[in-house]
Amino acid sequence: MKELLESTEVILDCLSDGVYVCDRERKIVYWSKSAERITGWQSEDVLGRLCLDDILRHEDKDGNRMCGEEHCPLHRSIVTGVTAIVPIIVFAHGKDGRKIPMQVTTAPIRNGSGEIVGGVETFRDASPLLVDLERAKKIQAQTLEQELPDDPRLRSSTFYLPHDIVGGDYYAVKQLDKDQYGFLLADMEGHGLVAALYTMHLGIVWNQHYQLLENPAEFAAEVNRELVRIFGGVVTFAAAICGVIDASNGTVRLTGAGGPSPLVIKTDQTAETIRAPGPPFGVMEDVPYQEQTMQLEPGDSLLLFSDGAFEIHNAEDKLLGVDGLAGILKSLSYPQTPLNMGALAEELLKFSNDIRLQDDIAIIEMRFLGQQASD
């Protein structure tokens, strides 16, 4: 047994997970037997080469290439000295060109003096898990499909970026009559498959009760009762905000249920936070919800978002916060130019200290254009 413990490579080759080791320049110095089995790449194919030299070619679940520096999990671990469990799912390319879904963990390697001299990545084939997640993703996508208002007085857009293949945020926009449009944005506790299942329940509740949004507080109370019943004894909740906007005059009536306070972005790029307090859905029965009323001027934008859009920390552990989110929107020349959700997500990632944002993000934008827009 002592001889076995002295042979690190023998131990690593016994693992079912693939393992490879790089130096600080990310040159591969060790490639395990399971790495050969999972990827098809043999040791003689990869030893001495850089891991980004068209070998594994990691991509995230959205098809964005992770090799390089900013998005590379192994590079981040070497630079920051932090072990990272990469969000499911990372895709790697096998020697035969096929994409292999993987669960990946990276860690720095230190010498006896504590200096980082390289990094190690372990990975396992996640193909069986991906099949179920892709099916769940299709079901959730159908739940989130919305026909946004086709109204010249009101421009609407939505954005959803789940942390995993599926996520725990839910949003909906629905026309109630010729002038009024109801909306809901909710963030289930946690993320991943369980949270996604709860969002599907929330979608059913929305379809049953959205007409109540003519009175947002009444709608909130009914949704809360339904979710208390659905959750039963499970300790979970949905942080949400709901309301109705009148496209004829810009009046907005909001009810908060534990969700982040919305932002109103003025045409001069100043931002105003709208306080809408209230307890989250699903925690306790018979909660009294309150309605807040506000007035939009032509050109004003109302932004609702889940906390994944601003509860982001950078390398110095500084929180972005809502003010930071507003600053990023200003840097993107919003609202003078339409909101580019992809560019916003990229700026949020640049601020963060992660290779991927650590929570689901959902955003609803509603820009009141005024009566003259329909003339």
Number of C-alpha atoms within 10 A of each C-alpha: 5 6 8 10 10 10 10 10 14 14 12 18 16 12 14 17 20 23 23 24 24 26 19 17 13 20 19 22 17 19 23 23 22 22 23 19 14 18 21 15 19 16 17 9 13 20 17 15 16 16 23 17 13 12 18 20 18 26 21 21 17 12 10 12 16 21 19 15 13 14 20 19 26 32 24 22 23 25 15 14 17 13 19 18 14 20 19 20 24 25 27 23 19 18 17 9 12 11 18 21 24 24 20 24 19 25 23 26 20 14 9 6 6 8 11 18 14 25 27 21 21 21 22 18 21 17 16 9 14 16 11 11 18 13 12 17 18 11 15 20 12 11 18 17 11 13 10 16 16 10 14 15 23 27 18 17 17 19 16 18 21 21 22 21 21 26 29 28 35 28 29 22 26 20 18 18 11 10 15 19 23 25 23 23 24 29 30 26 16 17 20 20 18 14 21 24 17 22 24 19 15 23 17 11 16 20 11 11 14 25 17 18 25 18 17 27 23 18 20 31 19 19 21 26 17 18 22 21 13 14 15 12 9 10 10 18 24 28 22 28 30 27 27 24 28 21 23 16 18 24 16 19 22 27 29 27 27 19 25 25 22 21 22 23 23 20 15 12 19 13 20 15 16 16 14 21 19 20 19 23 30 25 19 14 15 10 17 11 18 17 18 16 14 11 14 22 15 19 20 22 25 23 19 27 27 28 22 20 24 20 18 23 19 15 11 8 10 13 16 20 15 19 15 16 19 22 17 18 20 17 12 17 14 20 19 13 8 12 16 14 15 10 13 17 15 13 16 21 20 16 18 22 19 21 21 19 24 21 23 24 23 24 22 22 19 21 26 26 23 20 15 9 12 11 7
